Amino acid sequence: MKHVFAIVAACFFAAAPLVVAQTPLGAKSEASASPTKVTPTLLSVGEVRKVDKHSGKLTIRHGALSNLNMPAMTMVFRVKDPAMLDQVKEGDKIKFTADKINGSFPVIELAPSK
Ligand SMILES: [Cu+2]
């Protein structure tokens, strides 16, 4: 039930441009490489509610997503890379970044949180 809004409150971009981010994060598909690595660009916090490897989707109860102007809620996300689904399991606290691409909100970055 608890959400952390620290980063969200600090950087609220009212006029976030709807640019399709081509972030060069292809290397992150190496899911098993470094489980403790912290990525400074992770914008949002959430808790994994469901991992659906068949359809490549993740249900996340997330805090407010400042970059998407989205309030806290539980919703289903597609993930950029199916390997990301191997990094998490139901009940995990995570940090992640979702982006708006062609009308959907794929998770483009993901890391376990404590
Ligand atoms: Cu949402």
Backbone and ligand atoms as CSV (ligand in chain L), in Angstrom:
chain,resi,resn,atom,element,x,y,z
A,1,MET,N,N,0.828,-1.205,0.000
A,1,MET,CA,C,0.000,0.000,0.000
A,1,MET,C,C,0.866,1.261,0.000
A,2,LYS,N,N,2.136,1.132,0.335
A,2,LYS,CA,C,2.980,2.304,0.500
A,2,LYS,C,C,3.689,2.659,-0.791
A,3,HIS,N,N,3.646,3.920,-1.116
A,3,HIS,CA,C,4.345,4.386,-2.298
A,3,HIS,C,C,5.390,5.415,-1.904
A,4,VAL,N,N,6.446,5.461,-2.642
A,4,VAL,CA,C,7.510,6.431,-2.375
A,4,VAL,C,C,7.507,7.440,-3.508
A,5,PHE,N,N,7.421,8.685,-3.156
A,5,PHE,CA,C,7.279,9.719,-4.177
A,5,PHE,C,C,8.453,10.689,-4.198
A,6,ALA,N,N,9.546,10.320,-3.581
A,6,ALA,CA,C,10.651,11.262,-3.405
A,6,ALA,C,C,11.102,11.891,-4.707
A,7,ILE,N,N,11.460,11.055,-5.665
A,7,ILE,CA,C,11.978,11.582,-6.926
A,7,ILE,C,C,10.884,12.311,-7.683
A,8,VAL,N,N,9.706,11.759,-7.637
A,8,VAL,CA,C,8.585,12.324,-8.380
A,8,VAL,C,C,8.328,13.756,-7.965
A,9,ALA,N,N,8.305,14.002,-6.650
A,9,ALA,CA,C,8.015,15.341,-6.167
A,9,ALA,C,C,9.118,16.313,-6.552
A,10,ALA,N,N,10.327,15.821,-6.606
A,10,ALA,CA,C,11.465,16.702,-6.841
A,10,ALA,C,C,11.541,17.180,-8.281
A,11,CYS,N,N,11.107,16.362,-9.213
A,11,CYS,CA,C,11.246,16.767,-10.605
A,11,CYS,C,C,9.950,16.544,-11.364
A,12,PHE,N,N,9.079,17.493,-11.274
A,12,PHE,CA,C,7.803,17.412,-11.973
A,12,PHE,C,C,7.893,18.222,-13.255
A,13,PHE,N,N,7.926,17.532,-14.369
A,13,PHE,CA,C,8.025,18.211,-15.645
A,13,PHE,C,C,6.635,18.390,-16.237
A,14,ALA,N,N,6.122,19.588,-16.105
A,14,ALA,CA,C,4.768,19.845,-16.565
A,14,ALA,C,C,4.652,19.706,-18.077
A,15,ALA,N,N,5.691,20.073,-18.770
A,15,ALA,CA,C,5.639,20.066,-20.228
A,15,ALA,C,C,6.539,18.984,-20.797
A,16,ALA,N,N,6.383,17.772,-20.298
A,16,ALA,CA,C,7.212,16.679,-20.788
A,16,ALA,C,C,6.935,16.446,-22.265
A,17,PRO,N,N,7.944,16.565,-23.091
A,17,PRO,CA,C,7.738,16.373,-24.537
A,17,PRO,C,C,7.434,14.910,-24.867
A,18,LEU,N,N,6.533,14.720,-25.791
A,18,LEU,CA,C,6.130,13.371,-26.168
A,18,LEU,C,C,7.065,12.835,-27.244
A,19,VAL,N,N,8.293,12.760,-26.898
A,19,VAL,CA,C,9.300,12.292,-27.840
A,19,VAL,C,C,9.472,10.792,-27.670
A,20,VAL,N,N,9.621,10.115,-28.758
A,20,VAL,CA,C,9.920,8.696,-28.689
A,20,VAL,C,C,11.392,8.550,-28.340
A,21,ALA,N,N,11.618,8.044,-27.146
A,21,ALA,CA,C,12.991,7.973,-26.659
A,21,ALA,C,C,13.691,6.753,-27.231
A,22,GLN,N,N,14.726,6.984,-27.957
A,22,GLN,CA,C,15.545,5.894,-28.472
A,22,GLN,C,C,16.755,5.743,-27.561
A,23,THR,N,N,16.478,5.411,-26.324
A,23,THR,CA,C,17.565,5.317,-25.355
A,23,THR,C,C,18.467,4.139,-25.690
A,24,PRO,N,N,19.734,4.356,-25.749
A,24,PRO,CA,C,20.668,3.269,-26.107
A,24,PRO,C,C,20.905,2.311,-24.956
A,25,LEU,N,N,19.912,1.479,-24.685
A,25,LEU,CA,C,20.012,0.591,-23.534
A,25,LEU,C,C,20.015,-0.871,-23.955
A,26,GLY,N,N,20.413,-1.131,-25.181
A,26,GLY,CA,C,20.392,-2.504,-25.668
A,26,GLY,C,C,21.213,-3.455,-24.828
A,27,ALA,N,N,22.258,-2.937,-24.213
A,27,ALA,CA,C,23.149,-3.800,-23.434
A,27,ALA,C,C,22.456,-4.371,-22.208
A,28,LYS,N,N,21.331,-3.776,-21.811
A,28,LYS,CA,C,20.679,-4.216,-20.590
A,28,LYS,C,C,19.974,-5.552,-20.738
A,29,SER,N,N,19.954,-6.094,-21.927
A,29,SER,CA,C,19.332,-7.393,-22.091
A,29,SER,C,C,20.127,-8.493,-21.395
A,30,GLU,N,N,21.350,-8.195,-20.998
A,30,GLU,CA,C,22.138,-9.144,-20.222
A,30,GLU,C,C,21.644,-9.120,-18.786
A,31,ALA,N,N,20.523,-9.777,-18.559
A,31,ALA,CA,C,19.834,-9.670,-17.275
A,31,ALA,C,C,20.662,-10.196,-16.120
A,32,SER,N,N,21.435,-11.229,-16.355
A,32,SER,CA,C,22.154,-11.867,-15.268
A,32,SER,C,C,23.518,-11.243,-15.003
A,33,ALA,N,N,23.864,-10.218,-15.743
A,33,ALA,CA,C,25.206,-9.671,-15.662
A,33,ALA,C,C,25.540,-9.113,-14.276
A,34,SER,N,N,24.728,-8.193,-13.793
A,34,SER,CA,C,25.069,-7.516,-12.544
A,34,SER,C,C,23.799,-7.166,-11.775
A,35,PRO,N,N,23.311,-8.061,-10.943
A,35,PRO,CA,C,22.022,-7.857,-10.281
A,35,PRO,C,C,22.002,-6.681,-9.318
A,36,THR,N,N,23.127,-6.245,-8.836
A,36,THR,CA,C,23.129,-5.163,-7.854
A,36,THR,C,C,23.416,-3.796,-8.478
A,37,LYS,N,N,23.575,-3.767,-9.789
A,37,LYS,CA,C,23.881,-2.495,-10.430
A,37,LYS,C,C,22.715,-1.514,-10.290
A,38,VAL,N,N,23.034,-0.289,-9.967
A,38,VAL,CA,C,22.011,0.744,-9.834
A,38,VAL,C,C,22.096,1.678,-11.031
A,39,THR,N,N,20.974,1.842,-11.698
A,39,THR,CA,C,20.939,2.725,-12.857
A,39,THR,C,C,20.338,4.064,-12.445
A,40,PRO,N,N,21.060,5.146,-12.586
A,40,PRO,CA,C,20.594,6.437,-12.086
A,40,PRO,C,C,19.395,6.999,-12.826
A,41,THR,N,N,19.063,6.441,-13.969
A,41,THR,CA,C,17.955,7.001,-14.726
A,41,THR,C,C,16.612,6.375,-14.380
A,42,LEU,N,N,16.584,5.420,-13.474
A,42,LEU,CA,C,15.322,4.796,-13.091
A,42,LEU,C,C,14.437,5.817,-12.397
A,43,LEU,N,N,13.273,6.082,-12.951
A,43,LEU,CA,C,12.464,7.208,-12.510
A,43,LEU,C,C,11.383,6.843,-11.512
A,44,SER,N,N,10.923,5.613,-11.528
A,44,SER,CA,C,9.685,5.292,-10.826
A,44,SER,C,C,9.870,4.100,-9.893
A,45,VAL,N,N,8.979,4.006,-8.929
A,45,VAL,CA,C,9.014,2.876,-8.013
A,45,VAL,C,C,7.715,2.093,-8.148
A,46,GLY,N,N,7.801,0.804,-7.862
A,46,GLY,CA,C,6.602,-0.009,-7.963
A,46,GLY,C,C,6.807,-1.355,-7.303
A,47,GLU,N,N,5.728,-2.127,-7.334
A,47,GLU,CA,C,5.780,-3.483,-6.810
A,47,GLU,C,C,5.184,-4.412,-7.863
A,48,VAL,N,N,5.898,-5.486,-8.140
A,48,VAL,CA,C,5.443,-6.421,-9.167
A,48,VAL,C,C,4.244,-7.215,-8.646
A,49,ARG,N,N,3.165,-7.205,-9.403
A,49,ARG,CA,C,1.971,-7.948,-9.024
A,49,ARG,C,C,1.842,-9.236,-9.823
A,50,LYS,N,N,2.386,-9.206,-11.044
A,50,LYS,CA,C,2.268,-10.384,-11.894
A,50,LYS,C,C,3.338,-10.337,-12.974
A,51,VAL,N,N,3.916,-11.495,-13.251
A,51,VAL,CA,C,4.882,-11.604,-14.338
A,51,VAL,C,C,4.294,-12.546,-15.382
A,52,ASP,N,N,4.096,-12.038,-16.573
A,52,ASP,CA,C,3.505,-12.839,-17.636
A,52,ASP,C,C,4.536,-13.016,-18.759
A,53,LYS,N,N,5.255,-14.118,-18.679
A,53,LYS,CA,C,6.319,-14.336,-19.659
A,53,LYS,C,C,5.782,-14.719,-21.032
A,54,HIS,N,N,4.590,-15.265,-21.057
A,54,HIS,CA,C,4.020,-15.650,-22.354
A,54,HIS,C,C,3.758,-14.438,-23.227
A,55,SER,N,N,3.176,-13.406,-22.625
A,55,SER,CA,C,2.832,-12.237,-23.430
A,55,SER,C,C,3.829,-11.099,-23.257
A,56,GLY,N,N,4.868,-11.318,-22.447
A,56,GLY,CA,C,5.872,-10.275,-22.271
A,56,GLY,C,C,5.360,-9.077,-21.515
A,57,LYS,N,N,4.535,-9.348,-20.491
A,57,LYS,CA,C,3.931,-8.233,-19.762
A,57,LYS,C,C,4.152,-8.365,-18.262
A,58,LEU,N,N,4.092,-7.222,-17.642
A,58,LEU,CA,C,4.354,-7.109,-16.220
A,58,LEU,C,C,3.240,-6.262,-15.609
A,59,THR,N,N,2.596,-6.775,-14.575
A,59,THR,CA,C,1.637,-5.950,-13.853
A,59,THR,C,C,2.362,-5.309,-12.680
A,60,ILE,N,N,2.322,-4.005,-12.615
A,60,ILE,CA,C,3.061,-3.260,-11.594
A,60,ILE,C,C,2.113,-2.308,-10.859
A,61,ARG,N,N,2.182,-2.371,-9.533
A,61,ARG,CA,C,1.530,-1.328,-8.746
A,61,ARG,C,C,2.564,-0.224,-8.581
A,62,HIS,N,N,2.347,0.866,-9.261
A,62,HIS,CA,C,3.404,1.877,-9.328
A,62,HIS,C,C,3.021,3.179,-8.644
A,63,GLY,N,N,4.045,3.902,-8.241
A,63,GLY,CA,C,3.853,5.261,-7.757
A,63,GLY,C,C,3.630,6.181,-8.945
A,64,ALA,N,N,3.467,7.463,-8.665
A,64,ALA,CA,C,3.258,8.415,-9.748
A,64,ALA,C,C,4.431,8.386,-10.724
A,65,LEU,N,N,4.100,8.413,-12.021
A,65,LEU,CA,C,5.136,8.428,-13.056
A,65,LEU,C,C,5.263,9.860,-13.565
A,66,SER,N,N,6.261,10.561,-13.063
A,66,SER,CA,C,6.358,11.989,-13.368
A,66,SER,C,C,6.593,12.236,-14.854
A,67,ASN,N,N,7.343,11.341,-15.502
A,67,ASN,CA,C,7.646,11.569,-16.913
A,67,ASN,C,C,6.439,11.325,-17.814
A,68,LEU,N,N,5.443,10.609,-17.292
A,68,LEU,CA,C,4.249,10.327,-18.088
A,68,LEU,C,C,3.025,11.054,-17.555
A,69,ASN,N,N,3.214,11.860,-16.516
A,69,ASN,CA,C,2.092,12.549,-15.878
A,69,ASN,C,C,1.004,11.572,-15.458
A,70,MET,N,N,1.415,10.443,-14.913
A,70,MET,CA,C,0.461,9.403,-14.543
A,70,MET,C,C,0.449,9.248,-13.031
A,71,PRO,N,N,-0.733,9.208,-12.443
A,71,PRO,CA,C,-0.807,9.019,-10.990
A,71,PRO,C,C,-0.523,7.574,-10.607
A,72,ALA,N,N,-0.387,7.334,-9.330
A,72,ALA,CA,C,-0.148,5.979,-8.843
A,72,ALA,C,C,-1.337,5.078,-9.162
A,73,MET,N,N,-1.032,3.862,-9.576
A,73,MET,CA,C,-2.090,2.894,-9.901
A,73,MET,C,C,-1.450,1.526,-10.113
A,74,THR,N,N,-2.304,0.549,-10.342
A,74,THR,CA,C,-1.823,-0.763,-10.759
A,74,THR,C,C,-2.192,-0.944,-12.219
A,75,MET,N,N,-1.224,-1.302,-13.029
A,75,MET,CA,C,-1.523,-1.468,-14.445
A,75,MET,C,C,-0.564,-2.477,-15.080
A,76,VAL,N,N,-0.906,-2.881,-16.296
A,76,VAL,CA,C,-0.107,-3.856,-17.026
A,76,VAL,C,C,0.824,-3.111,-17.976
A,77,PHE,N,N,2.080,-3.464,-17.933
A,77,PHE,CA,C,3.071,-2.881,-18.822
A,77,PHE,C,C,3.636,-3.954,-19.737
A,78,ARG,N,N,3.880,-3.596,-20.967
A,78,ARG,CA,C,4.722,-4.420,-21.823
A,78,ARG,C,C,6.174,-4.094,-21.473
A,79,VAL,N,N,7.060,-5.035,-21.623
A,79,VAL,CA,C,8.471,-4.740,-21.357
A,79,VAL,C,C,9.234,-4.677,-22.673
A,80,LYS,N,N,10.256,-3.835,-22.668
A,80,LYS,CA,C,11.052,-3.624,-23.879
A,80,LYS,C,C,11.771,-4.906,-24.278
A,81,ASP,N,N,12.265,-5.606,-23.279
A,81,ASP,CA,C,13.045,-6.810,-23.524
A,81,ASP,C,C,12.494,-7.938,-22.660
A,82,PRO,N,N,12.090,-9.059,-23.260
A,82,PRO,CA,C,11.522,-10.171,-22.473
A,82,PRO,C,C,12.449,-10.648,-21.360
A,83,ALA,N,N,13.763,-10.439,-21.522
A,83,ALA,CA,C,14.717,-10.856,-20.491
A,83,ALA,C,C,14.487,-10.107,-19.183
A,84,MET,N,N,13.864,-8.952,-19.264
A,84,MET,CA,C,13.575,-8.183,-18.057
A,84,MET,C,C,12.643,-8.950,-17.124
A,85,LEU,N,N,11.833,-9.821,-17.688
A,85,LEU,CA,C,10.878,-10.574,-16.872
A,85,LEU,C,C,11.569,-11.618,-16.002
A,86,ASP,N,N,12.786,-11.953,-16.355
A,86,ASP,CA,C,13.539,-12.916,-15.545
A,86,ASP,C,C,14.198,-12.260,-14.332
A,87,GLN,N,N,14.186,-10.941,-14.327
A,87,GLN,CA,C,14.832,-10.221,-13.229
A,87,GLN,C,C,13.926,-10.081,-12.013
A,88,VAL,N,N,12.639,-10.292,-12.202
A,88,VAL,CA,C,11.707,-10.002,-11.114
A,88,VAL,C,C,10.711,-11.134,-10.934
A,89,LYS,N,N,10.071,-11.137,-9.790
A,89,LYS,CA,C,8.996,-12.083,-9.530
A,89,LYS,C,C,7.900,-11.358,-8.745
A,90,GLU,N,N,6.779,-12.016,-8.656
A,90,GLU,CA,C,5.635,-11.427,-7.976
A,90,GLU,C,C,6.010,-10.993,-6.558
A,91,GLY,N,N,5.632,-9.778,-6.203
A,91,GLY,CA,C,5.912,-9.275,-4.869
A,91,GLY,C,C,7.183,-8.465,-4.753
A,92,ASP,N,N,8.018,-8.481,-5.786
A,92,ASP,CA,C,9.268,-7.729,-5.747
A,92,ASP,C,C,9.016,-6.227,-5.791
A,93,LYS,N,N,9.796,-5.519,-5.015
A,93,LYS,CA,C,9.829,-4.058,-5.127
A,93,LYS,C,C,10.842,-3.719,-6.218
A,94,ILE,N,N,10.460,-2.823,-7.085
A,94,ILE,CA,C,11.345,-2.491,-8.206
A,94,ILE,C,C,11.447,-0.976,-8.404
A,95,LYS,N,N,12.497,-0.618,-9.105
A,95,LYS,CA,C,12.586,0.714,-9.680
A,95,LYS,C,C,12.560,0.507,-11.183
A,96,PHE,N,N,11.894,1.404,-11.878
A,96,PHE,CA,C,11.770,1.195,-13.316
A,96,PHE,C,C,11.513,2.512,-14.023
A,97,THR,N,N,11.638,2.461,-15.313
A,97,THR,CA,C,11.271,3.596,-16.149
A,97,THR,C,C,10.338,3.105,-17.236
A,98,ALA,N,N,9.193,3.731,-17.318
A,98,ALA,CA,C,8.273,3.458,-18.419
A,98,ALA,C,C,8.273,4.675,-19.331
A,99,ASP,N,N,8.082,4.430,-20.605
A,99,ASP,CA,C,8.063,5.530,-21.559
A,99,ASP,C,C,6.800,5.424,-22.396
A,100,LYS,N,N,6.420,6.522,-23.004
A,100,LYS,CA,C,5.258,6.489,-23.886
A,100,LYS,C,C,5.748,6.332,-25.316
A,101,ILE,N,N,5.410,5.202,-25.913
A,101,ILE,CA,C,5.843,4.929,-27.278
A,101,ILE,C,C,4.646,4.420,-28.062
A,102,ASN,N,N,4.250,5.163,-29.054
A,102,ASN,CA,C,3.134,4.771,-29.923
A,102,ASN,C,C,1.877,4.412,-29.128
A,103,GLY,N,N,1.586,5.219,-28.116
A,103,GLY,CA,C,0.334,5.039,-27.394
A,103,GLY,C,C,0.347,3.989,-26.308
A,104,SER,N,N,1.440,3.265,-26.155
A,104,SER,CA,C,1.515,2.335,-25.038
A,104,SER,C,C,2.664,2.772,-24.125
A,105,PHE,N,N,2.798,2.082,-23.003
A,105,PHE,CA,C,3.762,2.516,-22.003
A,105,PHE,C,C,4.713,1.381,-21.641
A,106,PRO,N,N,5.626,1.050,-22.530
A,106,PRO,CA,C,6.539,-0.049,-22.234
A,106,PRO,C,C,7.527,0.314,-21.125
A,107,VAL,N,N,7.878,-0.708,-20.343
A,107,VAL,CA,C,8.962,-0.555,-19.376
A,107,VAL,C,C,10.268,-0.681,-20.149
A,108,ILE,N,N,11.078,0.360,-20.084
A,108,ILE,CA,C,12.332,0.340,-20.836
A,108,ILE,C,C,13.531,0.064,-19.945
A,109,GLU,N,N,13.347,0.233,-18.645
A,109,GLU,CA,C,14.413,-0.074,-17.684
A,109,GLU,C,C,13.785,-0.660,-16.444
A,110,LEU,N,N,14.545,-1.513,-15.787
A,110,LEU,CA,C,14.009,-2.207,-14.616
A,110,LEU,C,C,15.160,-2.626,-13.717
A,111,ALA,N,N,14.961,-2.471,-12.412
A,111,ALA,CA,C,15.964,-2.957,-11.466
A,111,ALA,C,C,15.282,-3.287,-10.159
A,112,PRO,N,N,15.758,-4.309,-9.459
A,112,PRO,CA,C,15.191,-4.630,-8.155
A,112,PRO,C,C,15.443,-3.484,-7.175
A,113,SER,N,N,14.553,-3.345,-6.232
A,113,SER,CA,C,14.693,-2.311,-5.207
A,113,SER,C,C,14.581,-2.978,-3.853
A,114,LYS,N,N,14.961,-2.264,-2.790
A,114,LYS,CA,C,14.884,-2.868,-1.453
A,114,LYS,C,C,13.791,-2.241,-0.616
L,1,CU,CU,CU,-0.249,3.563,-14.559
